[in-house]
Amino acid sequence: MKLLKLVPDNTNIKFLKLRIPFFVLSLVLIFGSWAAVLVNGLNFGVDFAGGQEVRMTFVERETAPIPSLRELVGGLGYGEPVVQEFGAPNQVSIRVSLPEGTENTPGAATAIGDKVIAAIAKEYPDARKDGNDTVSGKVAGEFRNQAILALLAAMAAVSVYIWIRFEWQFGVGAMFALVHDVSVTVGLFALTQMEFSLQIVAAILAIIGYSLNDTIVVYDRIRENLKKYRKMPLGELLDLSVNETLARTVMTSLTLFVALIPLLIFGPPSLFGMVAAITVGLFIGTYSSIYMAGPLLIWMGVTSNSFVPTETATDRQDKLARGEV
């Protein structure tokens, strides 16, 4: 049986021929994304904006009907709720956003929680109320800041890892690619005003991991080729390295994309933002590994001899003693 080949053998695509136009495009995307964030802001979900949290236990059930609860509470007019298992499988935490000015009105937030509890109790008589608490905007803001710090720490750790494994130029290239991928993803949510929640933070971390994996594969091949082809111009060597890893990149991206399509079309609305972020990050991460991570090495002065160990005086004396010079 003949294996399917999506990318022919010995491809010779001149990726770096268009590196300057694509680099300019990437800068436009980065600055445009953050401009959209500054102008439109992000539509923070309950996790980051605060809201009302209701905790309930379904006494006569082994597991809580989470999908039905999400649909039921979503129809009450308080936006898309966050419904999660909380403790045992039959216990849930339900968080809904609060209308503007609610926090300044005594009892208003608790009344919204009571309406949610009453609606659930009417549909599920075995539901028991365990809590009805208000999550303040201040607490949610601290939560949001911690999430941002987690993203920055992940990106910094990735760059340090690549710096140690390769050279500092590779670490800078990887960091720029990650900043590009995260910026475009965040810009997408600023433009579309899709809800930005903890799920999206998880999606961005997944994008960082995917982009890192793709970049390391390309960098590893570049390093191998630097040892094999000392006299090859760096631009040609980078094109060769990308072409040699192209089949793996296409197959990995396509496999993941095929798995994401059903979730995008048939998945629940609560997962749409997360799946959309990963889908966009899939293509952006592949693009940045080819057109960002590689060309930056040229602009940082990397040559075919950059990482060749220099011969010291002691090395030369040893060669003279062995008669090799």
Secondary structure as GFF3:
##gff-version 3
##sequence-region A 1 325
A	DSSP	three_ten_helix	15	18	.	.	.	ID=ss1
A	DSSP	alpha_helix	19	40	.	.	.	ID=ss2
A	DSSP	beta_strand	43	44	.	.	.	ID=ss3
A	DSSP	alpha_helix	46	49	.	.	.	ID=ss4
A	DSSP	beta_strand	51	58	.	.	.	ID=ss5
A	DSSP	alpha_helix	66	74	.	.	.	ID=ss6
A	DSSP	beta_strand	82	85	.	.	.	ID=ss7
A	DSSP	beta_strand	91	96	.	.	.	ID=ss8
A	DSSP	alpha_helix	108	123	.	.	.	ID=ss9
A	DSSP	beta_strand	127	135	.	.	.	ID=ss10
A	DSSP	alpha_helix	137	165	.	.	.	ID=ss11
A	DSSP	alpha_helix	168	192	.	.	.	ID=ss12
A	DSSP	beta_strand	195	196	.	.	.	ID=ss13
A	DSSP	alpha_helix	198	228	.	.	.	ID=ss14
A	DSSP	alpha_helix	234	266	.	.	.	ID=ss15
A	DSSP	alpha_helix	269	291	.	.	.	ID=ss16
A	DSSP	alpha_helix	295	299	.	.	.	ID=ss17
A	DSSP	alpha_helix	313	322	.	.	.	ID=ss18
###
